[in-house]
Amino acid sequence: MDKETTPSQSEWLIMEIFWSGSGTMTAREVIQKIRETSDMSPRMVRVLLNRLWQKGVLSYTVDEHDARVYHYTVEKSREDCQKEKSRKFVDSYFGGSDNAAMAALLQNAELTEEQYRELEEILEQCKPKKKARRKR
C-alpha cells in the first residue's frame, strides 16, 4: 500500500490553522489556536504536527535560540491536498471512475438553480480544447 501523504481528518484541523494564518508557527502557537475550536490535547497536537512533517505537508526549522522549539512551515497548499485527497477518494471508493464519483455526489446533492449553472460553467471550462487542424 502507498504511503499516505495527505492530512487525516484530525490533521486537517491543524492544517486549517496554517492555511488561514501567516505561515510559520511553533507548536505552542498551534496549540493556542486549536484550543479556540477543539479540545485536542497539546500532546496530540505535537503528534499530529510530527505526522504532517512525515507526510511532507509541513517542514520545520529548529529555533536558533532554543533547540526544543520548532518553527513549522506549510509545504502543501490546501488545493494540492484537496486534489490529492479527492483523487485517492475516487480511486478507493469508485474504482478510479471520475464519472461514478461525480454522479454519486450529484445525485445526493440538493442544489439550487444557481449552483447548477455554476457546475455547468465548471464543466464547460473542463472540456478538452479541440486542437486546431493544421492546413497543409
Backbone as CSV, one residue per row, in Angstrom:
resi,resn,N_x,N_y,N_z,CA_x,CA_y,CA_z,C_x,C_y,C_z
1,MET,0.844,-1.179,0.000,0.000,0.000,0.000,0.888,1.242,0.000
2,ASP,0.466,2.272,-0.724,1.226,3.511,-0.807,1.226,4.240,0.528
3,LYS,2.327,4.930,0.788,2.439,5.749,1.991,1.458,6.921,1.889
4,GLU,0.725,7.162,2.949,-0.244,8.259,2.968,0.499,9.591,2.979
5,THR,0.079,10.510,2.130,0.751,11.808,2.037,-0.213,12.976,2.205
6,THR,-1.466,12.681,2.546,-2.435,13.757,2.757,-2.895,13.760,4.211
7,PRO,-3.337,14.918,4.698,-3.766,15.008,6.100,-5.012,14.174,6.386
8,SER,-5.008,13.545,7.564,-6.203,12.862,8.057,-7.192,13.935,8.512
9,GLN,-8.349,13.504,8.983,-9.353,14.464,9.439,-8.826,15.322,10.594
10,SER,-8.177,14.706,11.560,-7.619,15.463,12.694,-6.481,16.372,12.242
11,GLU,-5.646,15.864,11.366,-4.529,16.665,10.856,-5.039,17.851,10.040
12,TRP,-6.174,17.655,9.388,-6.748,18.735,8.575,-7.090,19.935,9.455
13,LEU,-7.555,19.683,10.695,-7.848,20.777,11.627,-6.605,21.611,11.892
14,ILE,-5.481,20.941,12.041,-4.205,21.633,12.256,-3.836,22.440,11.016
15,MET,-3.995,21.816,9.851,-3.621,22.494,8.604,-4.496,23.716,8.342
16,GLU,-5.750,23.666,8.737,-6.620,24.838,8.561,-6.040,26.051,9.279
17,ILE,-5.421,25.822,10.412,-4.782,26.916,11.157,-3.629,27.494,10.345
18,PHE,-2.813,26.624,9.766,-1.689,27.097,8.953,-2.184,27.800,7.691
19,TRP,-3.145,27.203,6.999,-3.624,27.767,5.740,-4.316,29.112,5.931
20,SER,-4.905,29.332,7.097,-5.582,30.604,7.333,-4.680,31.606,8.042
21,GLY,-3.486,31.172,8.413,-2.567,32.024,9.162,-1.517,32.677,8.301
22,SER,-0.476,33.094,8.975,0.571,33.856,8.300,1.801,33.030,7.962
23,GLY,1.686,31.715,8.010,2.827,30.901,7.607,3.458,30.131,8.736
24,THR,4.649,30.508,9.131,5.426,29.771,10.113,4.825,29.906,11.514
25,MET,4.716,28.751,12.190,4.183,28.741,13.559,4.925,27.691,14.381
26,THR,5.009,27.931,15.679,5.563,26.939,16.597,4.428,26.044,17.083
27,ALA,4.787,24.918,17.696,3.774,24.026,18.258,2.938,24.767,19.297
28,ARG,3.567,25.575,20.101,2.847,26.340,21.127,1.796,27.258,20.502
29,GLU,2.157,27.908,19.418,1.202,28.793,18.736,0.036,27.993,18.151
30,VAL,0.342,26.829,17.592,-0.711,25.970,17.038,-1.639,25.501,18.157
31,ILE,-1.072,25.115,19.277,-1.868,24.662,20.425,-2.809,25.770,20.891
32,GLN,-2.314,26.985,20.970,-3.159,28.115,21.383,-4.308,28.320,20.401
33,LYS,-4.018,28.223,19.112,-5.051,28.421,18.086,-6.077,27.289,18.091
34,ILE,-5.614,26.057,18.234,-6.522,24.903,18.152,-7.490,24.889,19.334
35,ARG,-7.063,25.441,20.457,-7.934,25.493,21.642,-9.175,26.345,21.407
36,GLU,-9.150,27.223,20.410,-10.309,28.058,20.091,-11.445,27.236,19.481
37,THR,-11.102,26.101,18.860,-12.111,25.318,18.147,-12.174,23.854,18.561
38,SER,-11.228,23.393,19.356,-11.152,21.969,19.675,-10.605,21.762,21.089
39,ASP,-10.906,20.603,21.661,-10.357,20.272,22.972,-9.174,19.312,22.851
40,MET,-8.507,19.347,21.693,-7.357,18.494,21.435,-6.240,18.801,22.436
41,SER,-5.640,17.751,22.975,-4.574,17.938,23.960,-3.298,18.445,23.288
42,PRO,-2.467,19.165,24.036,-1.193,19.631,23.489,-0.325,18.478,22.968
43,ARG,-0.349,17.360,23.683,0.436,16.190,23.246,-0.048,15.708,21.879
44,MET,-1.372,15.639,21.700,-1.920,15.185,20.418,-1.559,16.167,19.302
45,VAL,-1.579,17.453,19.572,-1.184,18.448,18.562,0.246,18.186,18.115
46,ARG,1.126,17.927,19.057,2.531,17.662,18.722,2.679,16.377,17.905
47,VAL,1.907,15.349,18.261,1.925,14.100,17.489,1.469,14.368,16.050
48,LEU,0.394,15.134,15.904,-0.134,15.424,14.564,0.824,16.289,13.752
49,LEU,1.492,17.227,14.399,2.494,18.037,13.698,3.610,17.139,13.168
50,ASN,4.030,16.177,13.961,5.073,15.248,13.531,4.592,14.414,12.338
51,ARG,3.360,13.942,12.395,2.816,13.160,11.281,2.738,14.001,10.007
52,LEU,2.329,15.252,10.159,2.244,16.139,8.987,3.631,16.383,8.400
53,TRP,4.641,16.469,9.256,6.018,16.605,8.779,6.436,15.335,8.029
54,GLN,6.119,14.156,8.592,6.474,12.885,7.947,5.799,12.741,6.582
55,LYS,4.613,13.294,6.440,3.879,13.212,5.178,4.349,14.272,4.177
56,GLY,5.204,15.185,4.608,5.692,16.225,3.718,4.734,17.393,3.561
57,VAL,3.724,17.455,4.415,2.752,18.551,4.355,3.319,19.777,5.060
58,LEU,4.105,19.552,6.091,4.798,20.615,6.821,6.302,20.347,6.801
59,SER,7.070,21.399,6.930,8.504,21.270,7.184,8.778,22.077,8.451
60,TYR,9.990,21.978,8.976,10.304,22.763,10.160,11.770,23.154,10.168
61,THR,12.042,24.190,10.921,13.409,24.581,11.241,13.497,24.662,12.760
62,VAL,14.674,24.389,13.288,14.895,24.446,14.727,15.243,25.884,15.097
63,ASP,14.642,26.352,16.164,14.892,27.710,16.642,16.370,27.882,16.973
64,GLU,16.946,28.987,16.553,18.385,29.198,16.762,18.739,29.474,18.222
65,HIS,17.734,29.842,19.030,17.996,30.141,20.441,17.564,29.025,21.384
66,ASP,16.683,28.138,20.892,16.175,27.060,21.739,15.903,25.836,20.868
67,ALA,16.770,24.843,20.981,16.677,23.654,20.119,15.407,22.835,20.360
68,ARG,14.666,23.140,21.425,13.412,22.422,21.694,12.233,23.024,20.942
69,VAL,12.438,24.166,20.303,11.353,24.866,19.599,11.521,24.696,18.091
70,TYR,10.473,24.196,17.455,10.462,24.021,16.005,9.522,25.057,15.398
71,HIS,9.934,25.599,14.266,9.111,26.543,13.515,8.596,25.809,12.274
72,TYR,7.297,25.529,12.256,6.686,24.751,11.185,6.219,25.656,10.048
73,THR,6.400,25.163,8.832,6.026,25.890,7.625,5.247,24.962,6.691
74,VAL,4.263,25.504,6.024,3.438,24.738,5.084,4.235,24.388,3.836
75,GLU,4.157,23.127,3.425,4.797,22.663,2.195,3.772,22.309,1.109
76,LYS,2.541,21.992,1.511,1.488,21.649,0.548,0.297,22.566,0.764
77,SER,-0.172,23.171,-0.297,-1.322,24.067,-0.204,-2.602,23.275,0.043
78,ARG,-3.629,23.974,0.480,-4.938,23.362,0.675,-5.409,22.745,-0.639
79,GLU,-5.227,23.464,-1.733,-5.679,22.993,-3.040,-4.960,21.705,-3.454
80,ASP,-3.649,21.649,-3.223,-2.899,20.430,-3.550,-3.373,19.246,-2.712
81,CYS,-3.627,19.495,-1.423,-4.111,18.414,-0.553,-5.512,17.972,-0.967
82,GLN,-6.367,18.933,-1.337,-7.717,18.580,-1.777,-7.685,17.753,-3.059
83,LYS,-6.841,18.136,-3.995,-6.723,17.383,-5.245,-6.259,15.954,-4.981
84,GLU,-5.216,15.831,-4.167,-4.671,14.512,-3.862,-5.681,13.664,-3.086
85,LYS,-6.360,14.287,-2.122,-7.344,13.580,-1.304,-8.529,13.131,-2.168
86,SER,-8.999,13.992,-3.053,-10.144,13.627,-3.891,-9.759,12.531,-4.880
87,ARG,-8.532,12.559,-5.404,-8.083,11.501,-6.309,-8.063,10.154,-5.588
88,LYS,-7.516,10.146,-4.363,-7.467,8.908,-3.578,-8.878,8.420,-3.245
89,PHE,-9.785,9.351,-2.980,-11.178,9.006,-2.691,-11.815,8.322,-3.897
90,VAL,-11.640,8.908,-5.058,-12.202,8.327,-6.287,-11.585,6.965,-6.561
91,ASP,-10.287,6.850,-6.397,-9.618,5.566,-6.632,-10.083,4.499,-5.645
92,SER,-10.240,4.884,-4.372,-10.595,3.914,-3.338,-12.050,3.462,-3.377
93,TYR,-12.954,4.410,-3.601,-14.376,4.092,-3.463,-15.131,3.955,-4.779
94,PHE,-14.521,4.395,-5.870,-15.214,4.351,-7.163,-14.369,3.696,-8.244
95,GLY,-13.387,2.910,-7.825,-12.555,2.190,-8.780,-11.864,3.089,-9.787
96,GLY,-11.590,4.320,-9.393,-10.916,5.263,-10.279,-11.837,5.957,-11.260
97,SER,-13.136,5.681,-11.202,-14.086,6.267,-12.150,-14.537,7.656,-11.689
98,ASP,-14.040,8.673,-12.382,-14.456,10.046,-12.082,-15.957,10.217,-12.286
99,ASN,-16.474,9.609,-13.368,-17.906,9.723,-13.661,-18.759,9.167,-12.525
100,ALA,-18.409,7.988,-12.031,-19.185,7.364,-10.954,-19.137,8.220,-9.690
101,ALA,-17.981,8.772,-9.378,-17.846,9.607,-8.181,-18.685,10.870,-8.306
102,MET,-18.579,11.534,-9.451,-19.356,12.765,-9.641,-20.850,12.473,-9.631
103,ALA,-21.258,11.391,-10.271,-22.675,11.036,-10.303,-23.186,10.779,-8.887
104,ALA,-22.434,10.050,-8.092,-22.854,9.754,-6.720,-22.994,11.038,-5.907
105,LEU,-22.056,11.944,-6.054,-22.122,13.207,-5.316,-23.300,14.067,-5.782
106,LEU,-23.485,14.158,-7.082,-24.560,14.998,-7.617,-25.947,14.429,-7.320
107,GLN,-26.082,13.119,-7.365,-27.381,12.508,-7.114,-27.836,12.700,-5.671
108,ASN,-26.905,12.915,-4.780,-27.249,13.103,-3.371,-27.243,14.565,-2.940
109,ALA,-26.975,15.463,-3.861,-26.910,16.886,-3.535,-28.252,17.559,-3.822
110,GLU,-28.599,18.518,-2.976,-29.776,19.349,-3.216,-29.261,20.722,-3.629
111,LEU,-29.206,20.944,-4.951,-28.596,22.152,-5.490,-29.656,23.145,-5.943
112,THR,-29.309,24.416,-5.844,-30.171,25.471,-6.357,-29.909,25.629,-7.853
113,GLU,-30.773,26.370,-8.514,-30.582,26.643,-9.944,-29.244,27.345,-10.180
114,GLU,-28.902,28.265,-9.297,-27.632,28.988,-9.432,-26.445,28.025,-9.316
115,GLN,-26.525,27.082,-8.401,-25.451,26.107,-8.237,-25.339,25.199,-9.457
116,TYR,-26.486,24.839,-10.066,-26.449,24.058,-11.303,-25.749,24.849,-12.411
117,ARG,-26.039,26.136,-12.508,-25.387,26.975,-13.524,-23.878,27.054,-13.277
118,GLU,-23.495,27.187,-12.014,-22.071,27.225,-11.680,-21.393,25.928,-12.102
119,LEU,-22.039,24.801,-11.834,-21.474,23.500,-12.229,-21.367,23.385,-13.745
120,GLU,-22.364,23.869,-14.459,-22.310,23.839,-15.924,-21.129,24.652,-16.433
121,GLU,-20.874,25.800,-15.814,-19.724,26.624,-16.200,-18.408,25.891,-15.925
122,ILE,-18.338,25.234,-14.783,-17.126,24.478,-14.435,-16.910,23.356,-15.447
123,LEU,-17.984,22.624,-15.777,-17.872,21.538,-16.759,-17.433,22.070,-18.115
124,GLU,-17.948,23.203,-18.492,-17.580,23.804,-19.778,-16.093,24.161,-19.796
125,GLN,-15.591,24.680,-18.685,-14.175,25.046,-18.586,-13.277,23.807,-18.598
126,CYS,-13.805,22.688,-18.139,-13.015,21.458,-18.056,-12.990,20.671,-19.361
127,LYS,-13.836,21.022,-20.308,-13.847,20.297,-21.577,-12.507,20.454,-22.263
128,PRO,-12.022,19.363,-22.848,-10.738,19.466,-23.563,-10.886,20.407,-24.755
129,LYS,-9.884,21.203,-24.950,-9.878,22.135,-26.077,-9.568,21.367,-27.349
130,LYS,-10.351,21.610,-28.377,-10.082,20.957,-29.658,-8.889,21.647,-30.297
131,LYS,-7.960,20.823,-30.743,-6.757,21.371,-31.370,-7.131,21.822,-32.785
132,ALA,-6.618,22.981,-33.135,-6.861,23.491,-34.494,-6.159,22.577,-35.489
133,ARG,-6.883,22.250,-36.527,-6.288,21.376,-37.533,-5.304,22.174,-38.375
134,ARG,-4.173,21.549,-38.642,-3.161,22.197,-39.455,-3.498,22.053,-40.929
135,LYS,-3.362,23.170,-41.626,-3.572,23.121,-43.078,-2.249,22.839,-43.741
136,ARG,-2.302,21.986,-44.749,-1.074,21.644,-45.471,-1.055,22.300,-46.793
